[in-house]
Amino acid sequence: MSQTFVGMPSFPKNAAKAVQDSQLRFNLRKATHTIRGKRAAVVGELPDWAELRQAGKAIKDHTLRNLEEYLLQLEAAVSAAGGTVHWAKDAEEANRIVADLVKATGETEVVKVKSMATQEIGLNEALEVEGIKAYETDLAELIVQLGDDWPSHILVPAIHRNRAEIREIFLEHMEKVPPGLTDEPRALAEAARLHLRERFLRAKVAISGANFMIAETGTLVVLESEGNGRMCLTLPETLISVVGIEKLLPTWRDLEVFLQLLPRSSTGERMNPYTSMWTGAVEGQDFHLVLLDNGRTDVLADEVGRQALRCIRCSACLNVCPVYERAGGHAYGSVYPGPIGAILTPQLRGMNTELDRSLPFASSLCGACYEVCPVAIDIPAVLIDLRAKAKHPRTERMGMAAAGWVFNRSVRLARAQRFGGRMRRLVPKRLPGPLSAWTDTRDLPDIPKDSFRAWWNQTEGGTR
């Protein structure tokens, strides 16, 4: 886990602070609604979208059921093509492998393609400890890095920043800024291009992730929109790819399904401007593949939670989530924000902290995330399952036990309803003691004089 998020408070505390930032809410609403609209338009063009979605789900489920077999097939294919495969059980081991590989080249800097896996393990921070500087080359990741900030969205890490804020970051932190820099997108992109160009040309080592790995051939696939990925993947003499073991697909034919699902669900495009594929060591390049576990096999063992490993990191669930739209990505305390982060992060990290235990409750359970997920992850179902596994406060456990005792017998429930009806005028609008947290954020409903049971028995329907 990235050291950036260590020791963060719970989601409710983070969100309470975030919702006070009106500029953040404006930035998020504008960006997510724009992406949401583009996605809806291109998805609506495909009459077989539902079938594609089910195909993606089926392929992923099949792969996860046979993951060991396909991982060994991938290792053999990559090795046969001249690449070297490394296995990392956790973040510490992955960081050590990458640092040793970079130091073996004698280089002290690397360029990076946007990678959720390397953010997950805190690779940049680990390399810095070893005296190695990592330069992010994705525009949004560059903004985050220059601003000493955190990513807040899977697809658009700097979604919480507007153009004026980005201009100020460039003016303050870029070594060379074009004179008269404005906040026009074209001008900002040109400034980033000039800033990165010399780094592309001098870099000897690059680090990437991958959207997909093909077990059949050992091929890795990266989809991106700016061309920085193509530069990183082809120019350096050494390429190191850190990829979660769940990113596997069995065959080339399977990839065809996801090349339709991912662009439409992420950027709202029919296809990404740049789709890079490579197999092993190509054109004399030294290639290393680091296969990352970091809690994934534990997730795989959970019958309900394992579906989170289907995720293809499209971010569609973030763009429709009412909670994310108001709280933003930083409140989740993870590189995986939004609905998918609320189920993936606690499983990967083990629900050992206050923050992780609070994430399954960071949802209204409206189901919008499930409706847009291109691989049909039932996020609400996983949220409910994780809530049941979370350690609840003692008062809450006692309250639920008492409610269970009452509801277990119709006679007890009827007596409780009669008692509640008689005492309804004495019930305060704000509950006392530990129960006050409930009424601080919601109104206590009025208790009716008679229960539905009593009303029914007093009507003609109750006598039939």
Secondary structure, DSSP 8 states (H G I E B T S, - for coil): --GGGTT---HHHHHHHHTT-HHHHHHHHHHHHHHHHHHHHHHTT-TTHHHHHHHHHHHHHHHHHTHHHHHHHHHHHHHHTT-EEEEESSHHHHHHHHHHHHHHHT-SEEEE---HHHHHTTHHHHHHHTT-EEEE-SHHHHHHHHTT-----SS-TTTT--HHHHHHHHHHH-SS--TT--S-HHHHHHHHHHHHHHHHHH-SEEEE--SEEETTTTEEEEEESSSHHHHHHHSSSEEEEEEEGGGEES-HHHHHHHHHHHHHHHTS-SS-SEEEEEESS-TT-EEEEEEE-TTHHHHHT-TTGGGGGG-----HHHHH-HHHHHH-SGGG-SSS-HHHHHHHHHHHHTS-SHHHHHGGGS-----HHHHH-TT---HHHHHHHHHHHS---HHHHHHHHHHHHHHT-HHHHHHHHHHHHHTGGG--SS--GGGHHHHHSS------SS-HHHHHHHSHHHH-
